[in-house]
């Protein structure tokens, strides 16, 4: 009888450890979302390069999906990288260091976070002047961002 209890205990601990390793609480999710916006700002800045793009994509789940509803865009990680590289090569990324995206509001759900955010510019007095608010939905799988859905 004892070997069966041992087997159940081992199976329970393995599943518990796997669930724990794959979990990402709201603080973890918010940290990843902030890193996402910071890395995206770096890509958008004048002088960015393919290493900035690769770093940004390294923050995301291997099976990440990017969707932009308004522009009918749907990318996996590889096609998203190619789109970034095309924009980089055509000189689309010319923002100054004063350009910054910021989170305005978050709503946490099960493995998802709805984020109201805005692009903006840091003024000479240090204040941040925001543009219009935008909405994005992040999904999480295995503790990493696996869905980015722009809803604007």
C-alpha positions as CSV (number, residue, x, y, z in Angstrom):
1,X,0.0,0.0,0.0
2,X,2.8,2.4,0.8
3,X,4.3,2.5,-2.8
4,X,0.9,3.7,-4.1
5,X,0.8,6.6,-1.7
6,X,4.4,7.4,-2.6
7,X,3.4,7.4,-6.3
8,X,0.4,9.7,-5.7
9,X,2.6,12.0,-3.7
10,X,5.2,12.2,-6.4
11,X,2.6,12.8,-9.1
12,X,0.9,15.5,-7.0
13,X,4.2,17.3,-6.3
14,X,5.2,17.1,-10.0
15,X,2.0,18.6,-11.1
16,X,2.1,21.3,-8.4
17,X,5.7,22.2,-9.4
18,X,4.7,22.4,-13.0
19,X,1.7,24.6,-12.3
20,X,3.9,26.8,-10.0
21,X,6.6,27.1,-12.6
22,X,4.1,28.1,-15.3
23,X,2.2,30.6,-13.1
24,X,2.6,34.3,-13.4
25,X,0.7,36.4,-10.9
26,X,-0.5,39.9,-11.5
27,X,2.8,41.5,-10.4
28,X,4.7,39.2,-12.8
29,X,2.3,40.0,-15.6
30,X,2.6,43.7,-15.0
31,X,6.4,43.5,-14.9
32,X,6.4,41.7,-18.3
33,X,4.0,44.2,-19.8
34,X,6.2,47.1,-18.6
35,X,9.2,45.4,-20.1
36,X,7.2,44.9,-23.4
37,X,6.5,48.6,-23.7
38,X,10.0,49.6,-22.7
39,X,11.6,47.3,-25.3
40,X,9.0,48.5,-27.9
41,X,10.0,52.1,-27.2
42,X,13.7,51.1,-27.8
43,X,12.8,49.6,-31.2
44,X,10.8,52.8,-32.2
45,X,13.8,55.0,-31.3
46,X,16.1,56.5,-33.9
47,X,19.2,54.3,-34.1
48,X,17.5,51.1,-33.1
49,X,18.8,47.9,-34.7
50,X,17.9,44.2,-35.2
51,X,19.4,43.4,-31.8
52,X,16.7,45.6,-30.2
53,X,14.1,43.6,-32.1
54,X,15.5,40.3,-31.1
55,X,15.7,41.4,-27.5
56,X,12.0,42.5,-27.6
57,X,10.9,39.1,-29.1
58,X,13.0,37.2,-26.5
59,X,10.7,38.6,-23.8
60,X,7.7,36.8,-25.4
61,X,6.5,33.2,-25.5
62,X,7.8,31.1,-28.4
63,X,4.3,30.7,-29.7
64,X,3.3,34.4,-29.3
65,X,0.5,35.7,-31.5
66,X,0.2,39.4,-32.4
67,X,-3.1,40.6,-33.7
68,X,-4.1,44.1,-34.6
69,X,-7.9,44.2,-35.2
70,X,-8.1,47.5,-37.0
71,X,-5.2,46.8,-39.4
72,X,-6.2,43.1,-39.9
73,X,-2.7,42.1,-38.9
74,X,-1.9,38.6,-37.5
75,X,1.7,37.6,-36.9
76,X,3.5,34.7,-35.3
77,X,6.9,35.5,-33.8
78,X,8.8,34.9,-37.1
79,X,6.4,37.0,-39.2
80,X,6.3,39.7,-36.5
81,X,10.2,39.9,-36.6
82,X,10.1,40.2,-40.4
83,X,7.6,43.1,-40.2
84,X,9.8,44.9,-37.6
85,X,12.9,44.4,-39.9
86,X,11.0,45.8,-42.9
87,X,10.1,48.9,-40.9
88,X,13.6,49.2,-39.6
89,X,15.1,49.0,-43.1
90,X,12.7,51.6,-44.5
91,X,13.6,54.0,-41.7
92,X,10.2,53.9,-39.9
93,X,11.7,54.1,-36.4
94,X,12.7,57.7,-35.8
95,X,11.4,58.5,-32.3
96,X,13.5,60.5,-29.9
97,X,14.4,59.4,-26.4
98,X,11.6,61.6,-25.1
99,X,8.9,59.4,-26.7
100,X,7.5,56.9,-24.2
101,X,4.5,54.6,-24.0
102,X,2.9,54.3,-20.5
103,X,0.2,52.2,-19.0
104,X,-2.8,54.1,-17.8
105,X,-5.1,51.4,-16.5
106,X,-5.0,47.6,-16.1
107,X,-7.7,45.0,-15.6
108,X,-6.5,41.5,-14.6
109,X,-8.3,38.4,-15.7
110,X,-7.4,34.7,-15.8
111,X,-4.2,34.6,-17.8
112,X,-5.1,37.9,-19.5
113,X,-4.6,41.6,-18.8
114,X,-6.5,44.4,-20.5
115,X,-4.3,47.5,-20.7
116,X,-5.3,51.0,-21.5
117,X,-2.1,52.7,-22.5
118,X,-0.9,55.7,-24.5
119,X,2.0,57.0,-26.5
120,X,3.4,60.2,-25.2
121,X,6.3,62.6,-25.0
122,X,8.3,63.7,-22.0
123,X,8.3,67.5,-21.9
124,X,11.3,69.6,-20.9
125,X,9.8,70.1,-17.4
126,X,9.7,66.3,-17.0
127,X,5.9,66.0,-17.4
128,X,4.6,63.4,-19.8
129,X,2.1,64.6,-22.4
130,X,0.0,61.7,-23.5
131,X,-1.7,61.1,-26.8
132,X,-5.1,59.4,-27.1
133,X,-5.6,56.3,-24.9
134,X,-5.4,52.9,-26.7
135,X,-6.5,49.4,-25.7
136,X,-4.4,46.2,-25.8
137,X,-5.1,42.7,-24.5
138,X,-2.2,40.5,-23.3
139,X,-2.5,36.8,-22.8
140,X,-0.1,34.6,-20.8
141,X,1.0,31.0,-21.4
142,X,3.6,29.2,-19.3
143,X,4.3,32.5,-17.5
144,X,5.2,34.6,-20.6
145,X,3.3,36.9,-22.9
146,X,1.7,34.7,-25.6
147,X,-1.0,37.0,-27.0
148,X,-0.8,40.6,-27.9
149,X,-4.1,41.9,-29.3
150,X,-4.4,45.5,-30.2
151,X,-8.0,46.7,-30.0
152,X,-7.8,50.2,-31.6
